[in-house]
Amino acid sequence: MNRGQRESAVRQLMERVSPQVPADLYGEVVRRGSRMLRRRIVARRMLWLLLFAASVAFVVWALTARPWVEPPSTTTPPMTDW
């Protein structure tokens, strides 16, 4: 397809009469859009709640397990009374 054919094809598309939109389409679109928005808000809140719960669980685990403290040695007994 050369340039002239493409230009004529575009002109034909632009000169065409646009189809009529159904009258009740606006209400349907608004209803679906508000439902999608509510779902998105609920999903975002659930993700924040999950992130908060995971961080609280991590803090509680870290305070009880104390992974930064070196564990006591179990291979040799402590030396006392020399």
N, C-alpha and C positions, 0 to 999 in steps of 0.2 A: 504494500500500500504506500503510494507516494504522498507527498505533501498536499497536493491538490485534492486527492481523494479523502485524506484525513480532514482537511478543512471543510469539504462539502458534507462529510458525515457529521462533523460537529455542528455545522449550520442546521442540518436537518434535525438534529437532536434539540437544538436551542429553539427552533421555530415550532416544534411540536407543542400542542396544548397540554398543559399539565393536568393530570387526572384529578377528579373531584375527591376531596377528603370526606369520609363519613362524618356526620354531625356529632355522633356520640364518641368519636375517637378521643377528643380532648379529655372527657371525664374518665375514660378508661386509662389513658396515659397518666393522668394525675393520680388515680387510685393505685396503679402499679408502681409508680415512682415513689409514692409515700410509703408503700409496703416495703419496697427495696431499701429505702432510707431507714425505716425502723429496724429492719433486719441487720443492716450494716452497723447501726448504733448499738444494737444488742450484741452483735459479734465483737465489736470493739471493746465494749464494757466487759464481756466475758474474758477476752484476752488480757485486759488489764488486771482483772480479778485473778486469773491464773498466774500472771507474772508476780503479783503481790503475794499470793499463797506460796509460790515457789521460793520467793526471796525470804519469807518468814520461815519456811521449812529449812532453808539453808542456814539461816542465822541460828535457829534452835539446834540444828545438828552440829554446827560449828561450836556452839557454846557447850554442848554436852560431850562431844567427842574430843575436842581440843586437838585438832590435827597439827597445830604448830608446836605442841609440847613434845619433847623427845620421850619416847616410852622408856620405862625403867629396864635396866639390863636384867635378863633372865638367865644368862649363860654362866655367870660366876656369882657366888654369894657375896654379900657385902663383908668386908673385913672389919672385925671388931676385936677389941681387947688384945692389942699387940703386946 
